[in-house]
Amino acid sequence: MTATAQRYFYGLGRRKCAIARVRLYPGDGSIVINGRTAQDYFGRAALTAAVIGPLRAVDAVGRFNVVAKVLGGGVSGQADAVSLGIARALLVLDEGNRVPLRAEKLLTRDARVKERKKPGLKRARRAPQYTKR
């Protein structure tokens, strides 16, 4: 590896329709998502806290810079996708991180997605209102 090429650890996270490609670089702890800081991108403190959850679980909050590219979904799904991507990247970094991440349930991919709409119904399960006459 050359001096100009910086080593990173990669993790892919998915949640609902969101897909996050995450890279962890050794650094000072900055989090950049789609070219913006995490606070600026998500806006809500709860979503930013969800993103740094895996780093907090393995005591690596100020040790890595996070660069993430996120596509699809809404902000909540994107935050969970970035969180899973960071957790998987931390596993690539050190397999010993599995125990604390698993204890916080940060390695489980939440498989719940929106159910498709069925013919004759208004939504996935909502039937048209019954009229007696």
LOLOBA-875374 format. One record per residue: residue in three letters; residue number from 0; x, y, z of N, C-alpha, C, O in turn. Coordinates in nm, 3 decimals. Each point is the difference from the previous one (the first is absolute). Example, Ala and Ser with C-alpha at 12.3 -4.5 7.8 and 13.67 -1.06 7.14 Angstrom:
! residues 2
+------+-----+---------+---------+---------+---------+---------+---------+---------+---------+---------+---------+---------+---------+
| type | seq |    n.px |    n.py |    n.pz |   ca.px |   ca.py |   ca.pz |    c.px |    c.py |    c.pz |    o.px |    o.py |    o.pz |
+------+-----+---------+---------+---------+---------+---------+---------+---------+---------+---------+---------+---------+---------+
|  ala |   0 |   1.319 |  -0.569 |   0.780 |  -0.089 |   0.119 |   0.000 |   0.090 |   0.120 |   0.000 |   0.104 |  -0.002 |   0.066 |
|  ser |   1 |  -0.139 |   0.107 |  -0.138 |   0.082 |   0.119 |   0.006 |  -0.077 |   0.109 |   0.073 |   0.051 |   0.111 |   0.017 |
+------+-----+---------+---------+---------+---------+---------+---------+---------+---------+---------+---------+---------+---------+
This chain:
! residues 133
+------+-----+---------+---------+---------+---------+---------+---------+---------+---------+---------+---------+---------+---------+
| type | seq |    n.px |    n.py |    n.pz |   ca.px |   ca.py |   ca.pz |    c.px |    c.py |    c.pz |    o.px |    o.py |    o.pz |
+------+-----+---------+---------+---------+---------+---------+---------+---------+---------+---------+---------+---------+---------+
|  met |   0 |   0.085 |  -0.118 |   0.000 |  -0.085 |   0.118 |   0.000 |   0.089 |   0.124 |   0.000 |   0.095 |   0.007 |   0.078 |
|  thr |   1 |  -0.123 |   0.089 |  -0.162 |   0.083 |   0.119 |  -0.011 |  -0.031 |   0.098 |   0.113 |  -0.099 |  -0.015 |   0.072 |
|  ala |   2 |   0.186 |   0.113 |  -0.058 |  -0.017 |   0.098 |   0.106 |  -0.122 |   0.089 |  -0.026 |  -0.061 |   0.050 |   0.094 |
|  thr |   3 |   0.027 |  -0.029 |  -0.220 |  -0.114 |   0.087 |  -0.032 |  -0.133 |  -0.070 |   0.022 |  -0.101 |   0.065 |   0.028 |
|  ala |   4 |   0.099 |  -0.197 |  -0.042 |  -0.125 |  -0.075 |   0.018 |  -0.022 |  -0.025 |   0.149 |   0.080 |  -0.067 |   0.065 |
|  gln |   5 |  -0.188 |   0.121 |  -0.013 |  -0.028 |  -0.016 |   0.142 |  -0.085 |  -0.125 |   0.021 |  -0.094 |  -0.023 |  -0.076 |
|  arg |   6 |   0.126 |  -0.056 |   0.177 |  -0.072 |  -0.124 |   0.027 |  -0.132 |   0.031 |   0.067 |  -0.008 |   0.086 |   0.088 |
|  tyr |   7 |  -0.096 |  -0.156 |  -0.130 |  -0.131 |   0.017 |   0.063 |  -0.064 |  -0.136 |   0.021 |   0.044 |  -0.101 |  -0.055 |
|  phe |   8 |  -0.149 |   0.101 |   0.137 |  -0.076 |  -0.120 |   0.028 |  -0.142 |   0.023 |  -0.050 |  -0.061 |   0.103 |   0.031 |
|  tyr |   9 |   0.008 |  -0.198 |  -0.108 |  -0.126 |   0.018 |  -0.071 |  -0.111 |  -0.082 |   0.065 |   0.022 |  -0.112 |   0.047 |
|  gly |  10 |  -0.142 |   0.170 |  -0.046 |  -0.118 |  -0.072 |   0.046 |  -0.122 |   0.046 |  -0.077 |  -0.014 |   0.118 |  -0.031 |
|  leu |  11 |  -0.074 |  -0.212 |  -0.002 |  -0.124 |   0.031 |  -0.071 |  -0.117 |  -0.018 |   0.094 |  -0.012 |  -0.103 |   0.066 |
|  gly |  12 |  -0.073 |   0.206 |  -0.059 |  -0.117 |  -0.009 |   0.087 |  -0.127 |   0.024 |  -0.078 |  -0.004 |   0.084 |  -0.091 |
|  arg |  13 |  -0.102 |  -0.158 |   0.125 |  -0.129 |   0.018 |  -0.066 |  -0.110 |   0.007 |   0.105 |   0.009 |  -0.065 |   0.104 |
|  arg |  14 |  -0.112 |   0.145 |  -0.133 |  -0.117 |   0.008 |   0.086 |  -0.115 |   0.057 |  -0.084 |   0.015 |   0.105 |  -0.061 |
|  lys |  15 |  -0.128 |  -0.175 |   0.058 |  -0.113 |   0.038 |  -0.085 |   0.049 |   0.013 |  -0.144 |   0.047 |  -0.099 |  -0.057 |
|  cys |  16 |  -0.056 |   0.216 |  -0.002 |   0.048 |   0.019 |  -0.137 |   0.136 |   0.070 |  -0.005 |   0.050 |   0.031 |  -0.108 |
|  ala |  17 |   0.009 |  -0.004 |   0.223 |   0.126 |   0.075 |   0.006 |   0.119 |  -0.095 |  -0.007 |   0.000 |  -0.107 |   0.061 |
|  ile |  18 |   0.102 |   0.149 |  -0.136 |   0.125 |  -0.075 |  -0.011 |   0.114 |   0.097 |   0.032 |   0.010 |   0.107 |  -0.060 |
|  ala |  19 |   0.075 |  -0.146 |   0.156 |   0.112 |   0.084 |   0.041 |   0.131 |  -0.073 |  -0.025 |   0.018 |  -0.113 |   0.045 |
|  arg |  20 |   0.072 |   0.178 |  -0.118 |   0.135 |  -0.051 |  -0.019 |   0.091 |   0.082 |   0.091 |   0.015 |   0.121 |  -0.019 |
|  val |  21 |   0.045 |  -0.186 |   0.117 |   0.072 |   0.070 |   0.106 |   0.147 |  -0.036 |  -0.005 |   0.037 |  -0.116 |  -0.018 |
|  arg |  22 |   0.047 |   0.218 |   0.034 |   0.145 |  -0.019 |   0.011 |   0.047 |   0.061 |   0.131 |  -0.036 |   0.113 |   0.034 |
|  leu |  23 |   0.117 |  -0.188 |   0.040 |   0.061 |   0.049 |   0.124 |   0.148 |   0.025 |  -0.027 |   0.073 |  -0.090 |  -0.041 |
|  tyr |  24 |  -0.029 |   0.213 |   0.065 |   0.140 |   0.037 |  -0.011 |   0.053 |   0.031 |   0.139 |  -0.074 |   0.057 |   0.081 |
|  pro |  25 |   0.198 |  -0.091 |  -0.049 |   0.057 |   0.049 |   0.126 |   0.001 |   0.152 |  -0.003 |   0.043 |   0.061 |  -0.098 |
|  gly |  26 |  -0.090 |   0.001 |   0.206 |  -0.007 |   0.146 |   0.000 |  -0.048 |   0.054 |   0.133 |   0.019 |  -0.061 |   0.105 |
|  asp |  27 |  -0.082 |   0.180 |  -0.112 |  -0.036 |   0.074 |   0.122 |  -0.147 |  -0.013 |   0.038 |  -0.041 |   0.060 |   0.099 |
|  gly |  28 |  -0.039 |  -0.134 |  -0.174 |  -0.138 |  -0.023 |   0.040 |  -0.104 |   0.076 |  -0.079 |  -0.115 |   0.008 |   0.044 |
|  ser |  29 |   0.149 |   0.049 |  -0.158 |  -0.100 |   0.070 |  -0.080 |  -0.088 |  -0.100 |  -0.074 |   0.046 |  -0.106 |  -0.043 |
|  ile |  30 |  -0.175 |   0.142 |   0.029 |  -0.095 |  -0.086 |  -0.070 |  -0.057 |   0.080 |  -0.117 |  -0.065 |   0.103 |   0.020 |
|  val |  31 |   0.089 |  -0.152 |  -0.142 |  -0.046 |   0.068 |  -0.121 |  -0.094 |  -0.094 |  -0.075 |   0.038 |  -0.112 |  -0.035 |
|  ile |  32 |  -0.160 |   0.158 |   0.009 |  -0.099 |  -0.080 |  -0.071 |  -0.043 |   0.079 |  -0.123 |  -0.054 |   0.110 |   0.013 |
|  asn |  33 |   0.077 |  -0.166 |  -0.130 |  -0.031 |   0.064 |  -0.128 |   0.057 |   0.142 |  -0.007 |  -0.065 |   0.092 |  -0.049 |
|  gly |  34 |   0.187 |  -0.075 |   0.099 |   0.068 |   0.128 |  -0.008 |  -0.038 |   0.100 |   0.107 |   0.050 |   0.113 |  -0.002 |
|  arg |  35 |  -0.136 |  -0.150 |   0.095 |  -0.042 |   0.091 |   0.109 |   0.024 |  -0.067 |   0.135 |   0.010 |  -0.122 |   0.008 |
|  thr |  36 |   0.001 |   0.203 |   0.096 |   0.019 |  -0.058 |   0.133 |  -0.127 |  -0.072 |   0.043 |  -0.108 |   0.027 |  -0.053 |
|  ala |  37 |   0.121 |  -0.119 |   0.147 |  -0.115 |  -0.079 |   0.044 |  -0.108 |   0.089 |   0.062 |  -0.118 |  -0.021 |  -0.025 |
|  gln |  38 |   0.158 |   0.122 |   0.106 |  -0.098 |   0.089 |   0.061 |  -0.074 |   0.080 |  -0.107 |  -0.120 |   0.022 |   0.010 |
|  asp |  39 |   0.193 |   0.021 |  -0.111 |  -0.061 |   0.078 |  -0.108 |  -0.089 |  -0.087 |  -0.087 |  -0.107 |   0.044 |  -0.043 |
|  tyr |  40 |   0.149 |  -0.169 |   0.017 |  -0.074 |  -0.087 |  -0.090 |  -0.130 |  -0.050 |   0.063 |  -0.106 |   0.007 |  -0.063 |
|  phe |  41 |   0.113 |  -0.057 |   0.188 |  -0.118 |  -0.058 |   0.063 |  -0.084 |   0.104 |   0.073 |  -0.123 |  -0.012 |   0.002 |
|  gly |  42 |   0.185 |   0.112 |   0.058 |  -0.076 |   0.105 |   0.066 |  -0.042 |  -0.034 |   0.142 |   0.001 |   0.088 |   0.087 |
|  arg |  43 |  -0.039 |  -0.211 |  -0.061 |  -0.047 |  -0.039 |   0.133 |   0.112 |  -0.066 |   0.079 |   0.077 |  -0.078 |  -0.055 |
|  ala |  44 |  -0.068 |   0.110 |   0.182 |   0.106 |  -0.053 |   0.086 |  -0.016 |  -0.151 |   0.018 |   0.099 |  -0.071 |   0.013 |
|  ala |  45 |  -0.223 |   0.022 |  -0.011 |  -0.023 |  -0.144 |   0.020 |   0.057 |  -0.081 |  -0.117 |   0.055 |  -0.108 |   0.021 |
|  leu |  46 |  -0.069 |   0.159 |  -0.142 |   0.052 |  -0.072 |  -0.117 |   0.153 |   0.003 |  -0.001 |   0.064 |  -0.099 |  -0.037 |
|  thr |  47 |  -0.005 |   0.212 |   0.077 |   0.145 |   0.009 |   0.008 |   0.053 |  -0.094 |   0.107 |   0.105 |  -0.063 |  -0.018 |
|  ala |  48 |  -0.177 |   0.052 |   0.130 |   0.040 |  -0.092 |   0.108 |  -0.009 |  -0.144 |  -0.047 |   0.083 |  -0.083 |   0.038 |
|  ala |  49 |  -0.183 |   0.051 |  -0.121 |  -0.011 |  -0.137 |  -0.053 |   0.118 |  -0.031 |  -0.092 |   0.047 |  -0.114 |  -0.004 |
|  val |  50 |   0.000 |   0.214 |  -0.069 |   0.112 |  -0.021 |  -0.092 |   0.129 |  -0.030 |   0.077 |   0.077 |  -0.087 |  -0.040 |
|  ile |  51 |  -0.053 |   0.158 |   0.150 |   0.125 |  -0.021 |   0.073 |  -0.011 |  -0.112 |   0.104 |   0.095 |  -0.025 |   0.073 |
|  gly |  52 |  -0.210 |  -0.042 |  -0.065 |  -0.019 |  -0.109 |   0.095 |   0.104 |  -0.110 |  -0.011 |   0.054 |  -0.041 |   0.103 |
|  pro |  53 |  -0.022 |  -0.010 |  -0.223 |   0.102 |  -0.105 |  -0.011 |   0.138 |   0.047 |   0.047 |   0.073 |  -0.077 |   0.061 |
|  leu |  54 |  -0.037 |   0.202 |  -0.090 |   0.128 |   0.052 |   0.045 |   0.004 |   0.010 |   0.152 |   0.103 |  -0.027 |   0.062 |
|  arg |  55 |  -0.215 |   0.066 |  -0.003 |  -0.008 |   0.011 |   0.145 |   0.008 |  -0.139 |   0.065 |   0.057 |  -0.014 |   0.109 |
|  ala |  56 |  -0.114 |  -0.087 |  -0.174 |  -0.001 |  -0.135 |   0.057 |   0.140 |  -0.059 |   0.011 |   0.026 |  -0.080 |   0.090 |
|  val |  57 |   0.064 |   0.118 |  -0.181 |   0.136 |  -0.055 |   0.004 |   0.103 |   0.105 |   0.044 |   0.120 |  -0.020 |  -0.021 |
|  asp |  58 |  -0.165 |   0.130 |   0.080 |   0.086 |   0.108 |   0.049 |   0.094 |   0.052 |  -0.109 |   0.121 |   0.010 |   0.022 |
|  ala |  59 |  -0.176 |   0.023 |  -0.137 |   0.081 |   0.050 |  -0.112 |  -0.056 |   0.133 |  -0.051 |   0.013 |   0.029 |  -0.119 |
|  val |  60 |  -0.073 |   0.051 |   0.207 |  -0.070 |   0.120 |  -0.046 |   0.094 |   0.101 |  -0.064 |  -0.035 |   0.057 |  -0.103 |
|  gly |  61 |   0.152 |  -0.032 |   0.158 |   0.089 |   0.101 |  -0.057 |   0.113 |  -0.057 |  -0.084 |   0.090 |   0.075 |  -0.038 |
|  arg |  62 |  -0.093 |  -0.204 |   0.008 |   0.113 |  -0.063 |  -0.067 |  -0.015 |  -0.016 |  -0.149 |   0.099 |  -0.023 |  -0.069 |
|  phe |  63 |  -0.221 |   0.035 |   0.016 |  -0.023 |  -0.025 |  -0.143 |  -0.081 |   0.111 |  -0.063 |  -0.090 |   0.057 |   0.061 |
|  asn |  64 |   0.125 |  -0.027 |  -0.186 |  -0.084 |   0.086 |  -0.083 |  -0.093 |  -0.090 |  -0.080 |   0.043 |  -0.101 |  -0.056 |
|  val |  65 |  -0.170 |   0.138 |   0.050 |  -0.100 |  -0.078 |  -0.071 |  -0.039 |   0.076 |  -0.125 |  -0.039 |   0.116 |   0.007 |
|  val |  66 |   0.048 |  -0.181 |  -0.122 |  -0.047 |   0.057 |  -0.126 |  -0.103 |  -0.097 |  -0.057 |   0.030 |  -0.116 |  -0.025 |
|  ala |  67 |  -0.153 |   0.165 |   0.006 |  -0.109 |  -0.087 |  -0.044 |  -0.070 |   0.060 |  -0.121 |  -0.021 |   0.121 |  -0.009 |
|  lys |  68 |  -0.015 |  -0.208 |  -0.083 |  -0.086 |   0.036 |  -0.113 |  -0.131 |  -0.075 |   0.019 |  -0.002 |  -0.123 |   0.010 |
|  val |  69 |  -0.109 |   0.197 |  -0.004 |  -0.129 |  -0.060 |   0.028 |  -0.094 |   0.028 |  -0.115 |  -0.007 |   0.112 |  -0.050 |
|  leu |  70 |  -0.068 |  -0.216 |   0.008 |  -0.097 |   0.012 |  -0.108 |  -0.135 |  -0.052 |   0.048 |  -0.005 |  -0.098 |   0.075 |
|  gly |  71 |  -0.102 |   0.160 |  -0.117 |  -0.135 |  -0.052 |   0.020 |  -0.053 |   0.015 |   0.140 |   0.074 |   0.027 |   0.094 |
|  gly |  72 |  -0.204 |  -0.046 |  -0.081 |  -0.065 |   0.000 |   0.130 |  -0.013 |   0.138 |   0.060 |   0.029 |   0.101 |  -0.064 |
|  gly |  73 |  -0.074 |  -0.098 |   0.189 |  -0.014 |   0.124 |   0.076 |   0.114 |   0.014 |   0.098 |   0.090 |  -0.084 |   0.006 |
|  val |  74 |  -0.094 |   0.192 |   0.074 |   0.112 |   0.027 |   0.088 |   0.015 |  -0.105 |   0.110 |   0.112 |  -0.034 |   0.037 |
|  ser |  75 |  -0.223 |  -0.019 |   0.014 |   0.009 |  -0.100 |   0.106 |   0.062 |  -0.130 |  -0.052 |   0.088 |  -0.057 |   0.065 |
|  gly |  76 |  -0.133 |   0.011 |  -0.180 |   0.058 |  -0.120 |  -0.060 |   0.146 |   0.021 |  -0.037 |   0.082 |  -0.091 |   0.013 |
|  gln |  77 |  -0.050 |   0.212 |  -0.060 |   0.139 |   0.029 |  -0.037 |   0.089 |  -0.001 |   0.123 |   0.113 |  -0.050 |  -0.006 |
|  ala |  78 |  -0.161 |   0.104 |   0.119 |   0.080 |   0.001 |   0.122 |   0.027 |  -0.142 |   0.047 |   0.112 |  -0.032 |   0.041 |
|  asp |  79 |  -0.213 |  -0.055 |  -0.045 |   0.019 |  -0.139 |   0.041 |   0.092 |  -0.074 |  -0.097 |   0.076 |  -0.087 |   0.042 |
|  ala |  80 |  -0.083 |   0.120 |  -0.170 |   0.088 |  -0.063 |  -0.099 |   0.145 |   0.040 |   0.024 |   0.090 |  -0.084 |  -0.009 |
|  val |  81 |  -0.066 |   0.212 |   0.040 |   0.136 |   0.045 |   0.029 |   0.052 |  -0.067 |   0.127 |   0.116 |  -0.039 |   0.007 |
|  ser |  82 |  -0.203 |   0.026 |   0.093 |   0.038 |  -0.066 |   0.125 |   0.044 |  -0.144 |  -0.025 |   0.102 |  -0.044 |   0.054 |
|  leu |  83 |  -0.178 |  -0.030 |  -0.134 |   0.036 |  -0.138 |  -0.032 |   0.130 |  -0.006 |  -0.081 |   0.082 |  -0.089 |   0.021 |
|  gly |  84 |  -0.065 |   0.183 |  -0.113 |   0.123 |   0.005 |  -0.078 |   0.123 |   0.026 |   0.086 |   0.105 |  -0.061 |  -0.021 |
|  ile |  85 |  -0.118 |   0.150 |   0.120 |   0.111 |   0.028 |   0.091 |   0.031 |  -0.125 |   0.082 |   0.117 |  -0.035 |   0.020 |
|  ala |  86 |  -0.222 |  -0.032 |   0.029 |   0.020 |  -0.121 |   0.080 |   0.072 |  -0.107 |  -0.081 |   0.090 |  -0.067 |   0.051 |
|  arg |  87 |  -0.128 |   0.049 |  -0.176 |   0.065 |  -0.101 |  -0.084 |   0.144 |   0.038 |  -0.033 |   0.087 |  -0.087 |  -0.010 |
|  ala |  88 |  -0.061 |   0.217 |  -0.007 |   0.137 |   0.045 |  -0.024 |   0.087 |  -0.021 |   0.123 |   0.118 |  -0.033 |  -0.012 |
|  leu |  89 |  -0.176 |   0.050 |   0.130 |   0.075 |  -0.026 |   0.123 |   0.033 |  -0.148 |   0.015 |   0.102 |  -0.035 |   0.060 |
|  leu |  90 |  -0.187 |  -0.051 |  -0.115 |   0.031 |  -0.144 |   0.000 |   0.117 |  -0.032 |  -0.092 |   0.084 |  -0.084 |   0.032 |
|  val |  91 |  -0.079 |   0.151 |  -0.147 |   0.112 |  -0.020 |  -0.092 |   0.130 |   0.046 |   0.067 |   0.105 |  -0.062 |  -0.017 |
|  leu |  92 |  -0.114 |   0.171 |   0.092 |   0.115 |   0.054 |   0.071 |   0.053 |  -0.100 |   0.102 |   0.120 |  -0.029 |   0.003 |
|  asp |  93 |  -0.211 |  -0.023 |   0.082 |   0.042 |  -0.094 |   0.105 |  -0.117 |  -0.092 |   0.033 |  -0.108 |   0.046 |   0.039 |
|  glu |  94 |   0.129 |  -0.175 |  -0.056 |  -0.105 |  -0.098 |   0.026 |  -0.039 |  -0.004 |   0.147 |  -0.107 |  -0.050 |   0.035 |
|  gly |  95 |   0.193 |   0.101 |   0.052 |  -0.030 |   0.007 |   0.143 |  -0.110 |   0.097 |   0.034 |  -0.054 |  -0.002 |   0.111 |
|  asn |  96 |   0.020 |   0.089 |  -0.206 |  -0.111 |   0.095 |   0.023 |  -0.136 |  -0.066 |  -0.008 |  -0.101 |   0.063 |   0.032 |
|  arg |  97 |   0.096 |  -0.189 |  -0.074 |  -0.129 |  -0.067 |  -0.019 |  -0.079 |  -0.010 |   0.130 |  -0.121 |   0.022 |   0.000 |
|  val |  98 |   0.186 |  -0.053 |   0.110 |  -0.070 |  -0.020 |   0.128 |  -0.069 |   0.128 |   0.048 |  -0.119 |  -0.006 |   0.030 |
|  pro |  99 |   0.187 |   0.122 |  -0.022 |  -0.072 |   0.120 |   0.045 |  -0.106 |   0.048 |  -0.099 |  -0.103 |   0.051 |   0.041 |
|  leu | 100 |   0.129 |  -0.068 |  -0.171 |  -0.100 |   0.042 |  -0.099 |  -0.123 |  -0.090 |   0.005 |  -0.112 |   0.049 |  -0.013 |
|  arg | 101 |   0.133 |  -0.179 |   0.031 |  -0.112 |  -0.094 |   0.008 |  -0.081 |   0.026 |   0.128 |  -0.122 |  -0.014 |  -0.001 |
|  ala | 102 |   0.191 |   0.050 |   0.110 |  -0.070 |   0.028 |   0.126 |  -0.093 |   0.120 |  -0.013 |  -0.105 |   0.003 |   0.063 |
|  glu | 103 |   0.144 |   0.095 |  -0.144 |  -0.085 |   0.118 |  -0.024 |  -0.097 |  -0.021 |  -0.115 |  -0.074 |   0.092 |  -0.036 |
|  lys | 104 |   0.072 |  -0.212 |  -0.024 |  -0.088 |  -0.034 |  -0.113 |   0.024 |   0.091 |  -0.121 |  -0.095 |   0.041 |  -0.067 |
|  leu | 105 |   0.221 |  -0.011 |   0.041 |   0.034 |   0.091 |  -0.110 |   0.041 |  -0.075 |  -0.127 |   0.020 |   0.063 |  -0.104 |
|  leu | 106 |  -0.008 |  -0.195 |   0.110 |   0.038 |  -0.077 |  -0.118 |  -0.119 |  -0.066 |  -0.069 |   0.016 |  -0.064 |  -0.104 |
|  thr | 107 |  -0.135 |   0.079 |   0.162 |  -0.119 |  -0.064 |  -0.056 |  -0.061 |   0.091 |  -0.106 |  -0.030 |   0.117 |   0.028 |
|  arg | 108 |   0.012 |  -0.169 |  -0.147 |  -0.063 |   0.076 |  -0.109 |  -0.150 |  -0.005 |   0.021 |  -0.059 |  -0.107 |   0.002 |
|  asp | 109 |  -0.003 |   0.223 |   0.014 |  -0.145 |   0.009 |   0.020 |  -0.067 |  -0.024 |  -0.135 |   0.008 |   0.085 |  -0.089 |
|  ala | 110 |  -0.073 |  -0.199 |   0.073 |  -0.052 |  -0.041 |  -0.130 |  -0.138 |   0.055 |  -0.031 |  -0.056 |  -0.029 |  -0.106 |
|  arg | 111 |  -0.001 |   0.109 |   0.196 |  -0.135 |   0.051 |  -0.023 |   0.001 |   0.104 |  -0.113 |   0.071 |   0.100 |   0.007 |
|  val | 112 |  -0.150 |  -0.126 |  -0.109 |  -0.015 |   0.094 |  -0.111 |  -0.148 |   0.024 |  -0.023 |  -0.084 |  -0.073 |   0.052 |
|  lys | 113 |   0.053 |   0.175 |  -0.129 |  -0.139 |   0.033 |  -0.027 |  -0.066 |  -0.112 |  -0.081 |   0.054 |  -0.048 |  -0.099 |
|  glu | 114 |  -0.173 |   0.008 |   0.144 |  -0.074 |  -0.105 |  -0.068 |  -0.062 |   0.056 |  -0.128 |  -0.043 |   0.115 |  -0.003 |
|  arg | 115 |   0.039 |  -0.196 |  -0.102 |  -0.051 |   0.050 |  -0.127 |  -0.151 |   0.016 |   0.003 |  -0.069 |  -0.066 |   0.078 |
|  lys | 116 |   0.018 |   0.153 |  -0.164 |  -0.143 |   0.021 |  -0.013 |  -0.061 |  -0.115 |  -0.079 |   0.056 |  -0.046 |  -0.100 |
|  lys | 117 |  -0.173 |  -0.002 |   0.146 |  -0.069 |  -0.108 |  -0.067 |  -0.114 |   0.052 |  -0.085 |  -0.057 |   0.105 |   0.031 |
|  pro | 118 |   0.021 |  -0.176 |  -0.139 |  -0.111 |   0.043 |  -0.086 |  -0.133 |  -0.001 |   0.076 |  -0.026 |  -0.090 |   0.079 |
|  gly | 119 |  -0.055 |   0.190 |  -0.103 |  -0.130 |   0.009 |   0.064 |   0.002 |   0.064 |   0.137 |  -0.106 |   0.025 |   0.058 |
|  leu | 120 |   0.225 |   0.002 |  -0.005 |   0.013 |   0.064 |   0.131 |   0.057 |   0.140 |  -0.018 |   0.060 |   0.032 |  -0.102 |
|  lys | 121 |  -0.081 |   0.051 |   0.205 |   0.050 |   0.137 |  -0.007 |   0.149 |   0.006 |   0.031 |   0.074 |   0.076 |  -0.063 |
|  arg | 122 |  -0.031 |  -0.157 |   0.160 |   0.143 |  -0.010 |   0.034 |   0.034 |  -0.149 |   0.004 |  -0.064 |  -0.079 |  -0.069 |
|  ala | 123 |   0.161 |   0.041 |   0.147 |   0.039 |  -0.141 |   0.006 |  -0.112 |  -0.087 |   0.055 |  -0.025 |  -0.109 |  -0.049 |
|  arg | 124 |  -0.043 |   0.159 |   0.154 |  -0.105 |  -0.079 |   0.063 |  -0.131 |   0.076 |   0.017 |  -0.102 |  -0.061 |   0.032 |
|  arg | 125 |   0.102 |   0.189 |  -0.053 |  -0.117 |   0.083 |   0.022 |  -0.101 |  -0.021 |  -0.112 |   0.025 |   0.034 |  -0.116 |
|  ala | 126 |  -0.140 |  -0.092 |   0.151 |  -0.105 |  -0.026 |  -0.099 |  -0.088 |   0.124 |  -0.016 |  -0.006 |   0.083 |   0.090 |
|  pro | 127 |  -0.062 |  -0.069 |  -0.205 |  -0.094 |   0.111 |  -0.015 |  -0.112 |  -0.011 |   0.103 |  -0.036 |  -0.109 |   0.043 |
|  gln | 128 |  -0.017 |   0.224 |  -0.004 |  -0.106 |   0.002 |   0.103 |  -0.124 |  -0.074 |  -0.050 |  -0.045 |   0.018 |  -0.113 |
|  tyr | 129 |  -0.010 |  -0.101 |   0.201 |  -0.119 |  -0.078 |  -0.033 |  -0.124 |   0.088 |   0.005 |  -0.023 |   0.071 |   0.098 |
|  thr | 130 |  -0.057 |  -0.075 |  -0.204 |  -0.128 |   0.072 |   0.000 |  -0.113 |  -0.101 |  -0.005 |  -0.002 |  -0.087 |  -0.087 |
|  lys | 131 |  -0.092 |   0.099 |   0.180 |  -0.108 |  -0.096 |   0.008 |  -0.103 |   0.023 |  -0.110 |  -0.051 |  -0.096 |  -0.058 |
|  arg | 132 |   0.020 |   0.220 |   0.028 |  -0.099 |   0.032 |  -0.104 |   0.059 |   0.090 |  -0.105 |  -0.068 |   0.037 |  -0.095 |
+------+-----+---------+---------+---------+---------+---------+---------+---------+---------+---------+---------+---------+---------+
